Amino acid sequence: MGRNYNPPPGENPYRIRNTTTNTPKPVKPKDNPIDFQLNRICPICGKVIKINHNFCKFCGVDLSSIIPLGDSDKTLIELAKTALTDPNADVRRDAVDTIGDLGESEVLGILTYILLNDVDALVRKEAADELGNKHNPISIDILTKALKDRSPIVRKEAIEGLKKIKKMNKPKEQLEKRVEKKIEPEIFPETEEIKDEGPEAEESKDEEPEIEEFKDEKPEEQPLKEIEPEDNDFYSL
C-alpha cells in the first residue's frame, strides 16, 4: 500500500510543530504543592530545597542572609499559596502584587518560582515587575533568564527590572562623584571668604597702621636735628 498523503480534515499539513522552548514548561497551579514549613525556594534558580539548608544544592548560592518564607509572616505564606494554587490567573496576579508590596528579601524565592513556572504570561510579568522593584542584585540572574521567555511582555518586563536594579545599585565611586559635583559650587565660595578673614589677613591689616605711624614720625626728626647744633653753640660760649 502506498503512503497516505491526505491529512486529517481541518489540520494544516505544512504547520511546523516545535515542541522545544527556551524556558521550562509551565506547571499548572494545582501541581504546585509546596509546604513552606518544610521547604524554601532558591531565589537564583527557583528550585525547592529544604528549609534548613543555607546553601542551594542546585546552584550553590549562599542563602544564609535570606530568611525562609516559612519563618516570616503568616500573611505572606497564605498569599504565596494563593499565588501558586488559585485557578484564576487574575487572583494569582493580584496575590503576586501584594506579596511584592508586603515582603522583603524573604519573597524573592516565591517570585522567582512564579516567574519561571506560572502558565499565565501576565502573572509571570507581574513577578518580574516585583523582582525589579525589590532592587536586589540577587535577582539579576533570574531576570536574565526571563529574557528568553516565550512571551514578549515578560521579556520586556525583565528588561525593565534589570534597569531598575542597575539604577539603584550603582557603584559607590559614581555616587561619590555625583555628590561632590553638587557640593563643590557651595563650598568653594565659603572657603575663599574664610581665607580672606584668616589670621594672616588680620596680621597684614595690623601691619599697615604701624607703617603709617612710622612715616608720620620721620618729619618730626628734622626739627630736632636743627636744634641740636644751636644747643652746642650755646654751650661752647
C-alpha positions as CSV (number, residue, x, y, z in Angstrom):
1,M,0.0,0.0,0.0
2,G,1.2,3.5,-0.8
3,R,1.7,6.1,1.8
4,N,-1.4,8.2,2.6
5,Y,-0.7,11.9,2.0
6,N,-4.2,13.0,2.9
7,P,-4.0,15.0,6.1
8,P,-6.8,14.9,8.7
9,P,-9.7,17.3,8.0
10,G,-9.0,20.8,9.4
11,E,-5.3,20.2,10.0
12,N,-2.6,22.2,8.2
13,P,-0.1,19.7,6.7
14,Y,2.5,22.4,6.4
15,R,2.4,23.6,10.0
16,I,5.8,23.3,11.7
17,R,5.5,21.7,15.1
18,N,8.1,22.9,17.5
19,T,7.9,21.3,20.9
20,T,11.2,22.8,22.3
21,T,11.1,26.0,24.3
22,N,13.8,28.2,25.9
23,T,12.1,28.2,29.3
24,P,10.8,25.3,31.4
25,K,7.4,24.1,30.6
26,P,4.8,25.9,32.8
27,V,3.4,23.9,35.7
28,K,-0.3,24.1,36.4
29,P,-1.3,25.8,39.7
30,K,-2.8,22.6,41.1
31,D,0.6,20.9,40.6
32,N,2.4,23.3,42.9
33,P,2.1,21.9,46.4
34,I,4.9,23.5,48.4
35,D,5.0,23.2,52.2
36,F,6.7,26.3,53.3
37,Q,7.1,25.0,56.8
38,L,9.5,22.3,55.4
39,N,10.8,23.8,52.2
40,R,12.2,27.1,50.8
41,I,12.7,28.3,47.2
42,C,16.1,29.4,45.9
43,P,15.9,33.0,44.5
44,I,18.6,32.2,42.0
45,C,17.4,29.1,40.2
46,G,13.8,28.8,41.6
47,K,14.3,25.2,42.8
48,V,12.7,23.9,46.0
49,I,15.1,22.9,48.8
50,K,14.9,22.1,52.5
51,I,14.1,25.0,54.7
52,N,17.1,24.4,57.0
53,H,19.6,24.4,54.0
54,N,21.7,27.6,53.9
55,F,23.1,26.7,50.5
56,C,21.2,25.7,47.4
57,K,22.2,22.2,46.3
58,F,21.3,23.0,42.7
59,C,23.2,26.3,42.1
60,G,25.3,26.6,45.3
61,V,24.3,30.1,46.2
62,D,24.6,31.1,49.9
63,L,21.1,31.8,51.4
64,S,22.2,32.4,54.9
65,S,21.4,36.1,54.7
66,I,17.8,35.5,53.4
67,I,15.2,34.2,55.9
68,P,12.9,31.5,54.5
69,L,9.4,32.4,53.7
70,G,8.1,29.8,56.2
71,D,9.8,31.7,59.0
72,S,8.2,35.0,58.1
73,D,4.7,36.5,58.4
74,K,1.8,34.1,58.1
75,T,0.0,36.5,55.8
76,L,2.8,36.2,53.3
77,I,2.6,32.4,53.4
78,E,-1.1,32.4,52.7
79,L,-0.6,34.9,49.8
80,A,2.2,32.7,48.4
81,K,-0.2,29.6,48.5
82,T,-2.8,31.7,46.7
83,A,-0.3,32.8,44.1
84,L,0.6,29.2,43.4
85,T,-2.6,27.3,43.6
86,D,-5.6,29.6,42.8
87,P,-7.1,28.5,39.4
88,N,-7.9,32.1,38.5
89,A,-5.0,33.9,36.8
90,D,-6.2,37.3,37.9
91,V,-6.3,36.2,41.6
92,R,-2.8,34.9,41.3
93,R,-1.6,38.1,39.7
94,D,-3.1,40.2,42.5
95,A,-1.5,37.9,45.1
96,V,1.9,38.4,43.5
97,D,1.4,42.1,43.5
98,T,0.5,42.1,47.2
99,I,3.5,39.8,48.0
100,G,5.8,42.3,46.5
101,D,4.3,45.2,48.4
102,L,4.4,43.5,51.8
103,G,7.5,41.3,51.7
104,E,11.2,42.0,51.5
105,S,14.0,39.5,50.7
106,E,12.0,36.6,52.0
107,V,9.7,36.7,49.0
108,L,12.4,36.7,46.3
109,G,12.2,32.9,46.1
110,I,8.4,32.7,45.6
111,L,8.6,35.5,43.0
112,T,11.4,33.6,41.2
113,Y,9.4,30.4,41.2
114,I,6.3,32.1,39.8
115,L,8.3,33.8,37.1
116,L,9.7,30.5,35.9
117,N,6.7,28.3,36.2
118,D,3.3,30.1,36.1
119,V,1.3,29.2,33.0
120,D,-0.1,32.7,32.6
121,A,2.1,35.4,31.0
122,L,0.5,38.2,32.9
123,V,1.3,36.5,36.2
124,R,4.9,36.0,35.1
125,K,5.1,39.6,34.1
126,E,3.9,40.7,37.5
127,A,6.5,38.5,39.2
128,A,9.2,40.1,37.0
129,D,7.9,43.6,37.9
130,E,8.0,42.9,41.6
131,L,11.5,41.4,41.4
132,G,12.7,44.6,39.7
133,N,11.0,46.8,42.3
134,K,12.9,45.0,45.1
135,H,16.2,46.3,43.6
136,N,18.1,43.2,44.9
137,P,21.1,42.3,42.8
138,I,20.5,38.6,43.6
139,S,17.6,38.8,41.1
140,I,19.8,39.7,38.2
141,D,20.3,36.1,37.2
142,I,16.6,35.1,37.1
143,L,15.6,38.3,35.2
144,T,18.4,37.5,32.7
145,K,16.8,34.0,32.2
146,A,13.4,35.7,31.8
147,L,14.8,37.5,28.7
148,K,14.3,34.2,26.9
149,D,10.7,33.8,28.0
150,R,8.3,32.9,25.2
151,S,6.1,35.9,26.0
152,P,7.2,39.3,24.7
153,I,5.5,41.1,27.6
154,V,7.5,39.1,30.1
155,R,10.8,39.7,28.3
156,K,10.1,43.4,28.2
157,E,9.3,43.5,31.9
158,A,12.5,41.6,32.6
159,I,14.5,44.3,30.8
160,E,12.8,47.0,32.8
161,G,13.5,45.0,36.0
162,L,17.2,44.8,35.2
163,K,17.3,48.6,34.6
164,K,15.7,49.2,38.0
165,I,18.3,47.1,39.8
166,K,21.2,48.7,37.9
167,K,19.9,52.2,38.7
168,M,19.5,51.5,42.4
169,N,22.8,49.7,42.7
170,K,25.3,52.0,41.1
171,P,29.0,51.7,42.1
172,K,29.9,53.7,45.2
173,E,32.5,55.7,43.4
174,Q,30.0,57.1,40.9
175,L,27.7,58.1,43.7
176,E,30.5,59.9,45.5
177,K,31.4,61.8,42.3
178,R,27.8,62.9,41.9
179,V,27.7,64.2,45.5
180,E,31.0,66.1,45.1
181,K,29.7,67.8,42.0
182,K,26.7,69.0,43.8
183,I,28.6,70.2,46.9
184,E,31.7,71.9,45.3
185,P,29.9,75.1,44.0
186,E,28.6,75.8,47.5
187,I,31.9,75.1,49.4
188,F,34.4,77.0,47.3
189,P,32.9,80.5,47.8
190,E,32.8,79.9,51.5
191,T,36.4,78.8,51.7
192,E,37.5,81.8,49.8
193,E,35.8,84.1,52.3
194,I,37.4,82.2,55.2
195,K,40.9,82.6,53.6
196,D,40.4,86.4,53.4
197,E,39.4,86.6,57.0
198,G,42.1,84.2,58.3
199,P,44.9,85.1,60.8
200,E,47.3,86.0,58.0
201,A,44.9,88.6,56.7
202,E,44.5,90.1,60.2
203,E,48.2,90.3,60.7
204,S,48.6,92.2,57.4
205,K,45.9,94.6,58.4
206,D,47.7,95.2,61.7
207,E,51.0,95.9,60.0
208,E,49.6,98.7,57.8
209,P,48.9,101.2,60.6
210,E,52.4,100.7,62.0
211,I,54.0,101.6,58.7
212,E,51.8,104.7,58.5
213,E,52.8,105.8,62.1
214,F,56.5,105.3,61.3
215,K,56.1,107.5,58.2
216,D,54.5,110.2,60.3
217,E,57.4,110.2,62.8
218,K,60.1,110.9,60.2
219,P,59.2,114.5,59.5
220,E,59.4,115.3,63.2
221,E,63.0,114.3,63.3
222,Q,64.2,117.2,61.1
223,P,63.5,120.0,63.6
224,L,65.4,118.1,66.3
225,K,68.5,118.0,64.0
226,E,68.2,121.7,63.6
227,I,68.0,122.4,67.3
228,E,71.0,120.2,68.3
229,P,73.6,122.4,66.6
230,E,72.2,125.6,68.2
231,D,72.4,124.0,71.6
232,N,76.0,123.0,71.0
233,D,76.9,126.6,70.0
234,F,75.3,127.9,73.2
235,Y,77.3,125.6,75.4
236,S,80.5,126.5,73.6
237,L,80.1,130.1,74.6
